Amino acid sequence: QMPHGRMPLPSFWKNVEDTLQQSGAQLRTFCQAFEMVTPSPVTQPLNPAEERKVLSLVSKHGPDKLYQVTSNIRGSKDLDLTLQRGQIVALLQSVDTKGNRSRWLVDAGGPRGFVPAGKLQPY
């Protein structure tokens, strides 16, 4: 009963191929548009204890070294930190001990350790 039910087989497969190509192109366009309009994480408000910690980090490291955690981080290796979204840290080194630039050494206002660089934004 469907229109393609009476199509010759080569025409049917050509139709399927064209539809899949068109859908793939639409999906790529959607993904590109989504990446462009996704808002960057919003700076989280600080509680009084966190404010005191930020002031301490600023006095030790300077304001240009402060970063905010954009999503929860669960440390899985030795020397990795576990941090909550919104926490403020100070950048100590933008590379780990093996030269990996995707893991940064930070001071979390007490503990120091490594976190994924992609989960930090300048504060």
mmCIF file of the C-alpha atoms, coordinates in Angstrom:
data_MODEL
# 
_entry.id   MODEL 
# 
loop_
_atom_site.group_PDB 
_atom_site.id 
_atom_site.type_symbol 
_atom_site.label_atom_id 
_atom_site.label_alt_id 
_atom_site.label_comp_id 
_atom_site.label_asym_id 
_atom_site.label_entity_id 
_atom_site.label_seq_id 
_atom_site.pdbx_PDB_ins_code 
_atom_site.Cartn_x 
_atom_site.Cartn_y 
_atom_site.Cartn_z 
_atom_site.occupancy 
_atom_site.B_iso_or_equiv 
_atom_site.pdbx_formal_charge 
_atom_site.auth_seq_id 
_atom_site.auth_comp_id 
_atom_site.auth_asym_id 
_atom_site.auth_atom_id 
_atom_site.pdbx_PDB_model_num 
ATOM 1   C CA . GLN A 1 1   ? 0.000  0.000  0.000  1.00 0.00 ? 1   GLN A CA 1 
ATOM 2   C CA . MET A 1 2   ? 2.984  2.368  0.383  1.00 0.00 ? 2   MET A CA 1 
ATOM 3   C CA . PRO A 1 3   ? 4.114  4.247  -2.741 1.00 0.00 ? 3   PRO A CA 1 
ATOM 4   C CA . HIS A 1 4   ? 7.571  2.631  -2.819 1.00 0.00 ? 4   HIS A CA 1 
ATOM 5   C CA . GLY A 1 5   ? 5.989  -0.834 -2.625 1.00 0.00 ? 5   GLY A CA 1 
ATOM 6   C CA . ARG A 1 6   ? 5.490  -0.800 -6.409 1.00 0.00 ? 6   ARG A CA 1 
ATOM 7   C CA . MET A 1 7   ? 8.921  0.629  -7.254 1.00 0.00 ? 7   MET A CA 1 
ATOM 8   C CA . PRO A 1 8   ? 11.496 -1.463 -9.052 1.00 0.00 ? 8   PRO A CA 1 
ATOM 9   C CA . LEU A 1 9   ? 14.188 -2.599 -6.599 1.00 0.00 ? 9   LEU A CA 1 
ATOM 10  C CA . PRO A 1 10  ? 17.036 -0.398 -7.987 1.00 0.00 ? 10  PRO A CA 1 
ATOM 11  C CA . SER A 1 11  ? 14.812 2.682  -7.740 1.00 0.00 ? 11  SER A CA 1 
ATOM 12  C CA . PHE A 1 12  ? 13.808 1.739  -4.186 1.00 0.00 ? 12  PHE A CA 1 
ATOM 13  C CA . TRP A 1 13  ? 17.459 1.448  -3.045 1.00 0.00 ? 13  TRP A CA 1 
ATOM 14  C CA . LYS A 1 14  ? 18.315 4.731  -4.780 1.00 0.00 ? 14  LYS A CA 1 
ATOM 15  C CA . ASN A 1 15  ? 15.436 6.373  -2.909 1.00 0.00 ? 15  ASN A CA 1 
ATOM 16  C CA . VAL A 1 16  ? 16.674 4.912  0.415  1.00 0.00 ? 16  VAL A CA 1 
ATOM 17  C CA . GLU A 1 17  ? 20.241 6.095  -0.296 1.00 0.00 ? 17  GLU A CA 1 
ATOM 18  C CA . ASP A 1 18  ? 19.073 9.622  -1.181 1.00 0.00 ? 18  ASP A CA 1 
ATOM 19  C CA . THR A 1 19  ? 16.929 9.807  1.961  1.00 0.00 ? 19  THR A CA 1 
ATOM 20  C CA . LEU A 1 20  ? 19.825 8.683  4.172  1.00 0.00 ? 20  LEU A CA 1 
ATOM 21  C CA . GLN A 1 21  ? 22.188 11.224 2.589  1.00 0.00 ? 21  GLN A CA 1 
ATOM 22  C CA . GLN A 1 22  ? 19.644 14.002 3.072  1.00 0.00 ? 22  GLN A CA 1 
ATOM 23  C CA . SER A 1 23  ? 19.064 12.983 6.711  1.00 0.00 ? 23  SER A CA 1 
ATOM 24  C CA . GLY A 1 24  ? 22.825 12.861 7.342  1.00 0.00 ? 24  GLY A CA 1 
ATOM 25  C CA . ALA A 1 25  ? 23.238 16.367 5.936  1.00 0.00 ? 25  ALA A CA 1 
ATOM 26  C CA . GLN A 1 26  ? 20.370 17.634 8.107  1.00 0.00 ? 26  GLN A CA 1 
ATOM 27  C CA . LEU A 1 27  ? 21.924 16.012 11.185 1.00 0.00 ? 27  LEU A CA 1 
ATOM 28  C CA . ARG A 1 28  ? 25.321 17.620 10.484 1.00 0.00 ? 28  ARG A CA 1 
ATOM 29  C CA . THR A 1 29  ? 23.660 21.025 10.024 1.00 0.00 ? 29  THR A CA 1 
ATOM 30  C CA . PHE A 1 30  ? 21.743 20.566 13.283 1.00 0.00 ? 30  PHE A CA 1 
ATOM 31  C CA . CYS A 1 31  ? 24.917 19.563 15.184 1.00 0.00 ? 31  CYS A CA 1 
ATOM 32  C CA . GLN A 1 32  ? 26.797 22.616 13.878 1.00 0.00 ? 32  GLN A CA 1 
ATOM 33  C CA . ALA A 1 33  ? 23.928 24.938 14.791 1.00 0.00 ? 33  ALA A CA 1 
ATOM 34  C CA . PHE A 1 34  ? 23.610 23.357 18.240 1.00 0.00 ? 34  PHE A CA 1 
ATOM 35  C CA . GLU A 1 35  ? 27.315 23.879 18.958 1.00 0.00 ? 35  GLU A CA 1 
ATOM 36  C CA . MET A 1 36  ? 27.045 27.532 17.937 1.00 0.00 ? 36  MET A CA 1 
ATOM 37  C CA . VAL A 1 37  ? 23.990 28.384 20.063 1.00 0.00 ? 37  VAL A CA 1 
ATOM 38  C CA . THR A 1 38  ? 24.770 26.342 23.181 1.00 0.00 ? 38  THR A CA 1 
ATOM 39  C CA . PRO A 1 39  ? 25.314 28.944 25.889 1.00 0.00 ? 39  PRO A CA 1 
ATOM 40  C CA . SER A 1 40  ? 28.546 28.917 27.831 1.00 0.00 ? 40  SER A CA 1 
ATOM 41  C CA . PRO A 1 41  ? 28.267 27.943 31.497 1.00 0.00 ? 41  PRO A CA 1 
ATOM 42  C CA . VAL A 1 42  ? 27.016 30.706 33.749 1.00 0.00 ? 42  VAL A CA 1 
ATOM 43  C CA . THR A 1 43  ? 29.144 31.872 36.666 1.00 0.00 ? 43  THR A CA 1 
ATOM 44  C CA . GLN A 1 44  ? 27.697 30.338 39.811 1.00 0.00 ? 44  GLN A CA 1 
ATOM 45  C CA . PRO A 1 45  ? 26.954 32.520 42.879 1.00 0.00 ? 45  PRO A CA 1 
ATOM 46  C CA . LEU A 1 46  ? 29.241 31.913 45.869 1.00 0.00 ? 46  LEU A CA 1 
ATOM 47  C CA . ASN A 1 47  ? 28.326 31.147 49.465 1.00 0.00 ? 47  ASN A CA 1 
ATOM 48  C CA . PRO A 1 48  ? 30.216 33.035 52.251 1.00 0.00 ? 48  PRO A CA 1 
ATOM 49  C CA . ALA A 1 49  ? 32.707 30.196 52.885 1.00 0.00 ? 49  ALA A CA 1 
ATOM 50  C CA . GLU A 1 50  ? 33.490 29.984 49.176 1.00 0.00 ? 50  GLU A CA 1 
ATOM 51  C CA . GLU A 1 51  ? 33.926 33.776 49.057 1.00 0.00 ? 51  GLU A CA 1 
ATOM 52  C CA . ARG A 1 52  ? 36.546 33.586 51.828 1.00 0.00 ? 52  ARG A CA 1 
ATOM 53  C CA . LYS A 1 53  ? 38.332 30.834 49.929 1.00 0.00 ? 53  LYS A CA 1 
ATOM 54  C CA . VAL A 1 54  ? 38.304 32.943 46.743 1.00 0.00 ? 54  VAL A CA 1 
ATOM 55  C CA . LEU A 1 55  ? 39.805 35.899 48.603 1.00 0.00 ? 55  LEU A CA 1 
ATOM 56  C CA . SER A 1 56  ? 42.531 33.613 49.922 1.00 0.00 ? 56  SER A CA 1 
ATOM 57  C CA . LEU A 1 57  ? 43.241 32.246 46.432 1.00 0.00 ? 57  LEU A CA 1 
ATOM 58  C CA . VAL A 1 58  ? 43.375 35.784 45.002 1.00 0.00 ? 58  VAL A CA 1 
ATOM 59  C CA . SER A 1 59  ? 45.875 36.893 47.655 1.00 0.00 ? 59  SER A CA 1 
ATOM 60  C CA . LYS A 1 60  ? 48.096 33.828 47.010 1.00 0.00 ? 60  LYS A CA 1 
ATOM 61  C CA . HIS A 1 61  ? 47.892 33.552 43.221 1.00 0.00 ? 61  HIS A CA 1 
ATOM 62  C CA . GLY A 1 62  ? 46.325 36.725 41.815 1.00 0.00 ? 62  GLY A CA 1 
ATOM 63  C CA . PRO A 1 63  ? 42.923 37.227 40.131 1.00 0.00 ? 63  PRO A CA 1 
ATOM 64  C CA . ASP A 1 64  ? 44.106 36.213 36.648 1.00 0.00 ? 64  ASP A CA 1 
ATOM 65  C CA . LYS A 1 65  ? 44.780 32.634 37.837 1.00 0.00 ? 65  LYS A CA 1 
ATOM 66  C CA . LEU A 1 66  ? 41.230 31.936 39.082 1.00 0.00 ? 66  LEU A CA 1 
ATOM 67  C CA . TYR A 1 67  ? 38.984 29.455 37.291 1.00 0.00 ? 67  TYR A CA 1 
ATOM 68  C CA . GLN A 1 68  ? 35.493 28.148 38.005 1.00 0.00 ? 68  GLN A CA 1 
ATOM 69  C CA . VAL A 1 69  ? 34.519 24.502 37.659 1.00 0.00 ? 69  VAL A CA 1 
ATOM 70  C CA . THR A 1 70  ? 31.839 24.184 34.949 1.00 0.00 ? 70  THR A CA 1 
ATOM 71  C CA . SER A 1 71  ? 30.642 20.662 35.842 1.00 0.00 ? 71  SER A CA 1 
ATOM 72  C CA . ASN A 1 72  ? 31.247 18.136 38.602 1.00 0.00 ? 72  ASN A CA 1 
ATOM 73  C CA . ILE A 1 73  ? 34.668 16.489 38.514 1.00 0.00 ? 73  ILE A CA 1 
ATOM 74  C CA . ARG A 1 74  ? 35.320 13.084 40.013 1.00 0.00 ? 74  ARG A CA 1 
ATOM 75  C CA . GLY A 1 75  ? 39.027 12.376 40.421 1.00 0.00 ? 75  GLY A CA 1 
ATOM 76  C CA . SER A 1 76  ? 39.909 8.899  39.189 1.00 0.00 ? 76  SER A CA 1 
ATOM 77  C CA . LYS A 1 77  ? 43.725 8.847  39.312 1.00 0.00 ? 77  LYS A CA 1 
ATOM 78  C CA . ASP A 1 78  ? 46.254 9.574  42.025 1.00 0.00 ? 78  ASP A CA 1 
ATOM 79  C CA . LEU A 1 79  ? 46.555 13.316 42.619 1.00 0.00 ? 79  LEU A CA 1 
ATOM 80  C CA . ASP A 1 80  ? 43.225 14.031 40.841 1.00 0.00 ? 80  ASP A CA 1 
ATOM 81  C CA . LEU A 1 81  ? 40.753 16.257 42.676 1.00 0.00 ? 81  LEU A CA 1 
ATOM 82  C CA . THR A 1 82  ? 37.029 15.742 43.088 1.00 0.00 ? 82  THR A CA 1 
ATOM 83  C CA . LEU A 1 83  ? 35.277 19.112 42.744 1.00 0.00 ? 83  LEU A CA 1 
ATOM 84  C CA . GLN A 1 84  ? 31.713 20.378 42.481 1.00 0.00 ? 84  GLN A CA 1 
ATOM 85  C CA . ARG A 1 85  ? 30.332 22.619 39.756 1.00 0.00 ? 85  ARG A CA 1 
ATOM 86  C CA . GLY A 1 86  ? 30.786 26.274 40.679 1.00 0.00 ? 86  GLY A CA 1 
ATOM 87  C CA . GLN A 1 87  ? 33.880 25.814 42.861 1.00 0.00 ? 87  GLN A CA 1 
ATOM 88  C CA . ILE A 1 88  ? 36.725 28.280 42.352 1.00 0.00 ? 88  ILE A CA 1 
ATOM 89  C CA . VAL A 1 89  ? 40.310 27.100 41.940 1.00 0.00 ? 89  VAL A CA 1 
ATOM 90  C CA . ALA A 1 90  ? 43.641 28.754 41.177 1.00 0.00 ? 90  ALA A CA 1 
ATOM 91  C CA . LEU A 1 91  ? 45.724 27.549 38.253 1.00 0.00 ? 91  LEU A CA 1 
ATOM 92  C CA . LEU A 1 92  ? 49.223 26.453 39.269 1.00 0.00 ? 92  LEU A CA 1 
ATOM 93  C CA . GLN A 1 93  ? 50.333 24.766 36.026 1.00 0.00 ? 93  GLN A CA 1 
ATOM 94  C CA . SER A 1 94  ? 48.560 24.290 32.687 1.00 0.00 ? 94  SER A CA 1 
ATOM 95  C CA . VAL A 1 95  ? 50.169 20.862 32.214 1.00 0.00 ? 95  VAL A CA 1 
ATOM 96  C CA . ASP A 1 96  ? 50.477 17.647 34.240 1.00 0.00 ? 96  ASP A CA 1 
ATOM 97  C CA . THR A 1 97  ? 53.713 15.856 35.203 1.00 0.00 ? 97  THR A CA 1 
ATOM 98  C CA . LYS A 1 98  ? 53.781 13.977 31.873 1.00 0.00 ? 98  LYS A CA 1 
ATOM 99  C CA . GLY A 1 99  ? 53.309 17.083 29.721 1.00 0.00 ? 99  GLY A CA 1 
ATOM 100 C CA . ASN A 1 100 ? 49.579 16.493 29.149 1.00 0.00 ? 100 ASN A CA 1 
ATOM 101 C CA . ARG A 1 101 ? 47.964 19.899 28.551 1.00 0.00 ? 101 ARG A CA 1 
ATOM 102 C CA . SER A 1 102 ? 44.435 18.561 29.059 1.00 0.00 ? 102 SER A CA 1 
ATOM 103 C CA . ARG A 1 103 ? 45.056 18.108 32.825 1.00 0.00 ? 103 ARG A CA 1 
ATOM 104 C CA . TRP A 1 104 ? 45.894 21.174 34.905 1.00 0.00 ? 104 TRP A CA 1 
ATOM 105 C CA . LEU A 1 105 ? 47.388 21.416 38.365 1.00 0.00 ? 105 LEU A CA 1 
ATOM 106 C CA . VAL A 1 106 ? 45.176 23.600 40.552 1.00 0.00 ? 106 VAL A CA 1 
ATOM 107 C CA . ASP A 1 107 ? 44.911 24.831 44.129 1.00 0.00 ? 107 ASP A CA 1 
ATOM 108 C CA . ALA A 1 108 ? 41.375 24.301 45.426 1.00 0.00 ? 108 ALA A CA 1 
ATOM 109 C CA . GLY A 1 109 ? 41.919 26.404 48.544 1.00 0.00 ? 109 GLY A CA 1 
ATOM 110 C CA . GLY A 1 110 ? 43.549 23.602 50.512 1.00 0.00 ? 110 GLY A CA 1 
ATOM 111 C CA . PRO A 1 111 ? 43.972 20.469 48.438 1.00 0.00 ? 111 PRO A CA 1 
ATOM 112 C CA . ARG A 1 112 ? 46.061 20.692 45.295 1.00 0.00 ? 112 ARG A CA 1 
ATOM 113 C CA . GLY A 1 113 ? 45.749 18.295 42.407 1.00 0.00 ? 113 GLY A CA 1 
ATOM 114 C CA . PHE A 1 114 ? 44.917 17.728 38.766 1.00 0.00 ? 114 PHE A CA 1 
ATOM 115 C CA . VAL A 1 115 ? 41.619 18.398 36.986 1.00 0.00 ? 115 VAL A CA 1 
ATOM 116 C CA . PRO A 1 116 ? 40.511 18.233 33.329 1.00 0.00 ? 116 PRO A CA 1 
ATOM 117 C CA . ALA A 1 117 ? 41.262 21.599 31.708 1.00 0.00 ? 117 ALA A CA 1 
ATOM 118 C CA . GLY A 1 118 ? 38.028 21.395 29.688 1.00 0.00 ? 118 GLY A CA 1 
ATOM 119 C CA . LYS A 1 119 ? 35.940 21.621 32.869 1.00 0.00 ? 119 LYS A CA 1 
ATOM 120 C CA . LEU A 1 120 ? 37.367 24.993 33.902 1.00 0.00 ? 120 LEU A CA 1 
ATOM 121 C CA . GLN A 1 121 ? 36.506 28.489 32.732 1.00 0.00 ? 121 GLN A CA 1 
ATOM 122 C CA . PRO A 1 122 ? 38.202 31.753 33.695 1.00 0.00 ? 122 PRO A CA 1 
ATOM 123 C CA . TYR A 1 123 ? 36.496 33.319 36.716 1.00 0.00 ? 123 TYR A CA 1 
# 
